[in-house]
Amino acid sequence: MIRVLVVEDDADVRSALVEELTDRGYSVRATGEAWAALREVADGSPRVVLLDLGLPDMDGRELLKLIRAVSDAAIVVITARDAEEEVVTLLRGGADDYMVKPFRAGELDARIGAVLRRMAGRPIEVMEMGGLRLDLRRHEAWLDGAALGLTPREFELLAYLASRPGEVVSRAELRREVWRQPYGTDQTVDVHLSWLRRKLGETAAAPRFLRTVRGVGVRFDIPS
């Protein structure tokens, strides 16, 4: 079942989209706020995001950039704005398609299918957030335009955490997924986190990206 996230501030429109898409066989989640949408992207890994631009806590264009930085989901912008310059800007900024309200459910269903066919197998190559840029293909990282000079392990650690913004990741998960070691101590993870923080210009007491959650793990936060 294809997972769809509806990001729409109008409660009536949101409910109608959820009902129509559910009836057509999609697994649907919905929210009316940008930061809640970003958490849904991190936690639920939707295949498709239907994104309205008029959100109360963030312009939809900014949310588009944040989602595209951490997810390869298909992003279909749904909005009343129909100026040609706006359409071009959004498509160049990471949107995969654009629909002007009002539209019919059948057309939306067809657009979703077409976008997913076009995107089949497309990997994420670059993540950008809060001044941080990660090139996943070349294993290179920059902060505020300056190269970070990370070791391969530091890069893998940062990329893994950055792919889950707002999610607390345990040290055990980091050992398993980054070091490929299901058993061991936390010391190796802590040492690498310390080195990584130093290169990011932060400390555990004054974090910019990597926030320690005592007794649980570490969370990648996107600076506001």
Secondary structure, 3 states (H helix, E strand, C coil): CCEEEEECCCHHHHHHHHHHHHHCCCEEEEECCHHHHHHHHHHHCCCEEEECCECCCCEHHHHHHHHHHHCCCEEEEEECCCCHHHHHHHHHCCCCEEEECCCCHHHHHHHHHHHHHHHCCCCCCEEEECCEEEECCCCEEEECCEECCCCHHHHHHHHHHHCCCCCEECHHHHHHHCCCCCCCCCHHHHHHHHHHHHHHCCCCCCCCCEEEECCCEEEECCCC
